[in-house]
């Protein structure tokens, strides 16, 4: 069994016809249900739901406080390499792009980790471009061994691996996996992934499940909103999250809502995603997946991120640089995308407190 079979169930679904049939009353009925099904979730993503977003937000807020309290987990990404063998139309790391390529030495990784740890953060997201040659698993494992000295939780966001390779990563000390499908529509996926290993749609689609089998504690998935119709992409992402959550009850599944940002690249065919659209996606996720975390990165501007906090956010990045060596070095590799929220860790901490929430720097102790 693979989520691909679930995807195929909707490959010829008449989304436009369904959305046109949904009324405001249909959406309100969903909010009165104890258990929200797939079609209910799709109704929450419909144009009709826009008319009652405030009521939906009240429901989402209630569920968030019930299951997560008023807490926000903070983390930051650490880019250790931007070498990549893929040609993805929407990404600055695209092999064809003329950018400054850089990879950190183990000593430089230690220096970056030390600097980040001084901010108080104890959750780190380790990122690379997708090049198994430049950043082999041995290099990733060496980096994890360094990061263990400074951080209680280490999540990786690298190229997709086999189940046995993921097990090696877990045994090295990483406990989290982040991997985005980018776009679930298979034809759009093929078009925007021009060449390289990432063009293999199904191998990437099944990567989160391989991570679950390898015993990561937490796995974060999502679509890069803007590559295709956001309503459909959010729907498929949510179904993917539900699929994993139902089958791997010992794994914390989280949903991310990244929106495409300015980058070095050739992709211009962006499907518009407004602030209101992003809010609708997040609210629908919270109601359909009440036990799942929701992550909002610094792709979003500071004032907007602050307003999202009561609506279902459980995790936020802080003190972010998407450049390789961006926390310590002046000779940085190019970043993956432009960030919008450039506040320091302390500034974001204070903003969270001002909203009546508690920032969490350490969620668990390493055994």
C-alpha positions as CSV (number, residue, x, y, z in Angstrom):
1,X,0.0,0.0,0.0
2,X,1.2,3.5,-0.9
3,X,-0.3,6.9,-0.7
4,X,0.0,6.9,-4.5
5,X,-3.2,4.7,-4.6
6,X,-5.0,7.4,-2.5
7,X,-3.8,10.1,-4.9
8,X,-5.1,8.1,-7.9
9,X,-8.6,8.0,-6.3
10,X,-8.8,11.8,-7.0
11,X,-6.7,12.0,-10.2
12,X,-9.9,12.5,-12.3
13,X,-12.1,14.1,-9.6
14,X,-14.1,17.1,-10.7
15,X,-12.8,19.5,-8.1
16,X,-14.3,22.6,-9.9
17,X,-17.8,21.0,-10.1
18,X,-17.6,20.0,-6.4
19,X,-16.5,23.5,-5.3
20,X,-19.3,25.1,-7.3
21,X,-21.8,22.9,-5.5
22,X,-20.8,23.8,-2.0
23,X,-22.9,26.3,-0.1
24,X,-22.2,28.3,3.1
25,X,-24.7,26.1,4.9
26,X,-22.7,23.0,3.8
27,X,-19.6,24.5,5.4
28,X,-21.4,25.4,8.7
29,X,-22.7,21.8,8.9
30,X,-19.1,20.6,8.8
31,X,-18.2,22.7,11.9
32,X,-20.9,20.9,13.9
33,X,-19.4,17.5,13.3
34,X,-17.3,15.6,15.8
35,X,-15.5,13.7,13.0
36,X,-14.6,15.5,9.8
37,X,-14.3,13.3,6.7
38,X,-12.5,13.8,3.4
39,X,-15.3,15.6,1.6
40,X,-15.9,17.8,4.7
41,X,-12.2,18.8,4.5
42,X,-12.7,19.7,0.9
43,X,-15.7,21.8,1.8
44,X,-13.5,23.7,4.2
45,X,-11.2,24.5,1.3
46,X,-14.0,25.6,-1.0
47,X,-14.7,29.2,-2.1
48,X,-18.0,29.0,-0.1
49,X,-15.9,28.6,3.1
50,X,-14.4,32.0,2.6
51,X,-17.7,33.6,3.6
52,X,-17.5,32.1,7.1
53,X,-13.7,32.1,7.8
54,X,-14.2,33.9,11.1
55,X,-16.5,31.1,12.4
56,X,-14.1,28.5,11.0
57,X,-11.2,30.3,12.8
58,X,-13.1,30.1,16.2
59,X,-13.4,26.3,15.8
60,X,-9.7,26.0,14.8
61,X,-8.6,28.0,17.7
62,X,-10.6,25.9,20.1
63,X,-9.1,22.7,18.8
64,X,-5.6,24.1,18.9
65,X,-5.8,25.2,22.5
66,X,-7.5,21.8,23.5
67,X,-4.8,19.7,21.9
68,X,-1.6,21.8,22.1
69,X,-2.3,24.5,24.7
70,X,-0.9,28.0,24.2
71,X,2.6,26.9,23.2
72,X,4.8,27.5,20.1
73,X,7.9,25.4,19.5
74,X,10.8,27.4,18.1
75,X,13.6,26.0,15.9
76,X,15.9,27.3,13.2
77,X,17.3,25.8,9.9
78,X,21.0,25.2,9.4
79,X,22.0,25.0,5.8
80,X,25.3,23.0,5.5
81,X,25.4,22.7,1.6
82,X,23.7,24.1,-1.4
83,X,25.1,21.7,-4.0
84,X,22.3,20.1,-6.0
85,X,22.0,17.8,-9.0
86,X,18.3,18.6,-9.7
87,X,16.9,21.1,-12.2
88,X,13.8,22.4,-10.4
89,X,12.2,25.4,-12.0
90,X,11.2,27.1,-8.7
91,X,14.4,26.7,-6.7
92,X,17.5,28.8,-6.4
93,X,19.6,25.6,-5.9
94,X,18.8,24.5,-9.4
95,X,21.9,23.0,-11.0
96,X,21.7,25.4,-13.9
97,X,21.6,28.5,-11.8
98,X,24.8,30.6,-11.5
99,X,25.0,30.9,-7.7
100,X,27.8,30.6,-5.2
101,X,28.0,27.0,-4.2
102,X,29.3,26.1,-0.8
103,X,29.5,23.2,1.6
104,X,30.5,23.5,5.3
105,X,33.4,21.6,6.8
106,X,32.7,19.7,10.0
107,X,34.6,22.5,11.9
108,X,32.3,25.1,10.3
109,X,29.2,23.1,11.2
110,X,30.4,23.0,14.8
111,X,30.9,26.8,14.8
112,X,27.4,27.4,13.3
113,X,25.8,25.0,15.8
114,X,27.6,26.8,18.7
115,X,26.4,30.2,17.6
116,X,22.8,29.0,17.2
117,X,22.8,27.2,20.5
118,X,23.8,30.5,22.2
119,X,20.3,31.9,21.3
120,X,18.7,29.2,23.5
121,X,17.3,27.1,20.7
122,X,17.5,23.4,21.2
123,X,15.6,22.2,18.0
124,X,17.6,22.3,14.8
125,X,16.6,21.6,11.1
126,X,19.6,20.3,9.1
127,X,19.3,21.2,5.4
128,X,21.2,20.5,2.2
129,X,20.7,20.7,-1.5
130,X,20.0,17.4,-3.2
131,X,23.3,16.0,-4.1
132,X,24.2,12.5,-2.8
133,X,27.7,12.9,-4.2
134,X,28.6,16.2,-2.5
135,X,26.6,15.4,0.7
136,X,26.6,11.6,1.1
137,X,24.9,9.9,4.0
138,X,28.3,9.7,5.8
139,X,28.6,13.5,5.8
140,X,25.1,13.9,7.1
141,X,25.8,11.4,9.9
142,X,29.0,13.3,10.8
143,X,27.0,16.5,10.9
144,X,24.4,14.9,13.2
145,X,27.1,13.7,15.6
146,X,28.3,17.3,15.9
147,X,24.8,18.7,16.4
148,X,24.0,16.3,19.1
149,X,26.4,18.2,21.4
150,X,24.2,21.3,21.1
151,X,20.6,20.3,20.4
152,X,18.1,18.0,21.9
153,X,16.2,17.5,18.6
154,X,17.6,17.2,15.1
155,X,15.4,17.1,12.0
156,X,16.8,16.5,8.5
157,X,15.6,18.1,5.3
158,X,17.7,16.5,2.5
159,X,17.2,14.3,-0.6
160,X,14.8,11.3,-0.1
161,X,16.4,8.1,1.2
162,X,15.6,4.4,1.3
163,X,14.1,3.0,4.5
164,X,17.4,1.5,5.5
165,X,19.2,4.8,4.9
166,X,16.7,6.5,7.0
167,X,17.3,4.0,9.7
168,X,21.0,4.9,9.6
169,X,20.1,8.5,10.1
170,X,17.8,7.7,13.1
171,X,20.5,5.6,14.7
172,X,22.9,8.5,14.3
173,X,20.7,10.7,16.4
174,X,18.2,12.5,14.2
175,X,14.6,12.3,15.3
176,X,12.7,14.3,12.8
177,X,12.2,14.3,9.0
178,X,10.9,17.1,6.8
179,X,10.2,16.3,3.2
180,X,7.8,18.2,0.9
181,X,6.2,16.7,-2.1
182,X,6.3,20.3,-3.5
183,X,3.3,19.6,-5.8
184,X,0.9,16.6,-5.7
185,X,-0.4,17.0,-9.3
186,X,1.7,14.5,-11.1
187,X,1.7,16.3,-14.5
188,X,2.7,19.7,-12.9
189,X,5.3,17.8,-10.8
190,X,6.8,16.4,-14.0
191,X,6.8,19.9,-15.7
192,X,8.5,21.8,-12.8
193,X,11.1,19.1,-12.1
194,X,13.0,19.3,-15.4
195,X,15.7,16.8,-14.7
196,X,17.5,15.0,-11.9
197,X,16.6,12.3,-9.3
198,X,13.8,14.5,-7.9
199,X,11.9,13.9,-11.1
200,X,11.0,10.5,-9.6
201,X,7.5,11.4,-8.3
202,X,6.6,8.2,-6.5
203,X,10.0,7.8,-4.8
204,X,9.6,11.2,-3.2
205,X,5.9,10.6,-2.5
206,X,6.6,7.5,-0.5
207,X,9.6,9.0,1.4
208,X,7.5,10.1,4.5
209,X,6.2,6.6,4.8
210,X,9.7,5.1,4.6
211,X,10.6,7.6,7.4
212,X,7.7,6.4,9.5
213,X,8.9,2.8,9.1
214,X,12.4,3.9,10.0
215,X,11.1,5.2,13.4
216,X,11.5,9.0,13.1
217,X,9.6,10.6,16.0
218,X,8.2,13.4,13.9
219,X,7.6,13.9,10.2
220,X,6.6,17.1,8.5
221,X,5.1,17.2,5.0
222,X,3.4,19.7,2.7
223,X,3.1,21.3,-0.7
224,X,4.8,24.4,-2.0
225,X,1.7,26.5,-2.4
226,X,1.8,28.5,-5.6
227,X,3.0,25.8,-8.0
228,X,-0.6,24.7,-8.7
229,X,-4.2,25.3,-7.6
230,X,-3.8,25.7,-3.8
231,X,-7.2,24.3,-2.9
232,X,-6.3,21.0,-4.6
233,X,-2.8,20.9,-3.3
234,X,-3.9,21.5,0.3
235,X,-6.5,18.8,0.0
236,X,-3.9,16.2,-1.2
237,X,-1.4,17.3,1.4
238,X,-4.1,16.9,4.1
239,X,-5.0,13.4,2.8
240,X,-1.4,12.5,2.9
241,X,-1.1,13.6,6.5
242,X,-4.2,11.6,7.4
243,X,-2.9,8.5,5.6
244,X,0.3,8.6,7.6
245,X,-1.3,9.5,10.9
246,X,-3.8,6.6,10.7
247,X,-1.1,4.0,9.9
248,X,1.8,5.2,12.1
249,X,0.2,6.3,15.4
250,X,3.6,6.5,17.1
251,X,4.8,9.2,14.8
252,X,4.0,12.9,15.2
253,X,2.7,14.2,11.8
254,X,3.0,17.9,11.1
255,X,1.7,20.0,8.2
256,X,3.7,22.9,6.7
257,X,2.2,25.6,4.6
258,X,5.1,27.1,2.6
259,X,4.2,29.7,0.0
260,X,6.6,30.2,-3.0
261,X,9.0,33.1,-2.4
262,X,11.3,35.1,-4.7
263,X,14.3,33.0,-5.8
264,X,17.0,32.6,-8.4
265,X,15.3,30.6,-11.1
266,X,13.0,30.4,-14.1
267,X,9.6,29.6,-12.7
268,X,7.2,32.5,-13.3
269,X,3.9,30.6,-13.6
270,X,2.9,31.1,-10.0
271,X,-0.7,30.3,-9.0
272,X,-1.7,33.2,-6.7
273,X,-2.0,32.4,-3.0
274,X,-3.2,35.4,-0.9
275,X,-2.9,35.8,2.9
276,X,-6.6,34.9,3.2
277,X,-6.0,31.8,1.1
278,X,-3.2,30.7,3.4
279,X,-5.3,31.2,6.5
280,X,-8.0,29.1,4.9
281,X,-5.6,26.3,4.3
282,X,-4.3,26.4,7.9
283,X,-7.8,26.4,9.4
284,X,-8.8,23.5,7.2
285,X,-5.8,21.5,8.3
286,X,-6.4,22.2,12.0
287,X,-10.1,21.0,11.8
288,X,-9.4,17.9,9.6
289,X,-6.2,17.0,11.5
290,X,-6.7,18.3,15.0
291,X,-3.8,16.3,16.5
292,X,-1.2,17.4,13.8
293,X,1.3,20.2,14.3
294,X,1.3,23.1,11.9
295,X,4.5,24.9,11.0
296,X,4.8,28.4,9.6
297,X,8.3,29.5,8.4
298,X,9.9,32.8,7.9
299,X,8.7,32.8,4.3
300,X,5.9,34.8,5.8
301,X,6.3,38.3,7.0
302,X,6.5,39.0,10.8
303,X,3.1,40.8,11.4
304,X,1.3,38.1,9.4
305,X,3.0,35.2,11.3
306,X,2.0,36.8,14.6
307,X,-1.6,37.0,13.6
308,X,-1.6,33.3,12.6
309,X,-0.5,32.1,16.1
310,X,-4.0,31.8,17.6
311,X,-5.4,30.0,14.6
312,X,-3.5,26.8,14.9
313,X,0.3,27.3,14.6
314,X,2.3,25.0,16.8
315,X,5.8,25.5,15.4
316,X,7.7,28.5,14.1
317,X,11.2,29.1,12.8
318,X,13.3,31.9,14.3
319,X,16.6,33.7,13.7
320,X,16.7,32.2,10.2
321,X,19.3,32.3,7.4
322,X,18.9,30.2,4.3
323,X,22.5,30.8,3.3
324,X,25.2,28.1,3.8
325,X,27.2,29.3,6.8
326,X,24.8,32.2,7.3
327,X,25.1,32.3,11.1
328,X,28.8,32.7,11.3
329,X,30.5,33.4,8.0
330,X,30.8,36.3,5.6
331,X,31.6,34.0,2.7
332,X,28.2,32.4,2.5
333,X,26.7,30.3,-0.3
334,X,23.5,31.7,-1.9
335,X,20.3,31.1,0.0
336,X,17.5,28.9,-1.2
337,X,14.8,31.7,-1.1
338,X,14.2,35.2,0.3
339,X,13.0,35.2,3.9
340,X,10.3,37.7,5.0
341,X,10.5,37.5,8.8
342,X,14.1,38.6,9.7
343,X,13.6,39.0,13.4
344,X,16.0,37.5,15.9
345,X,15.1,34.6,18.2
346,X,14.6,36.9,21.1
347,X,12.3,39.2,19.1
348,X,10.1,36.4,18.0
349,X,10.1,35.0,21.6
350,X,8.8,38.4,22.8
351,X,6.2,38.6,20.1
352,X,4.9,35.1,21.0
353,X,4.6,36.1,24.7
354,X,2.8,39.3,23.7
355,X,0.2,37.2,22.0
356,X,-0.4,35.3,25.3
357,X,1.5,32.2,24.2
358,X,4.5,30.4,25.6
359,X,7.6,29.9,23.4
360,X,9.1,26.5,23.8
361,X,12.9,26.1,23.2
362,X,13.2,22.4,24.2
363,X,10.4,19.9,23.7
364,X,12.1,16.8,25.0
365,X,15.4,15.5,26.4
366,X,17.7,13.3,24.4
367,X,18.1,9.8,26.1
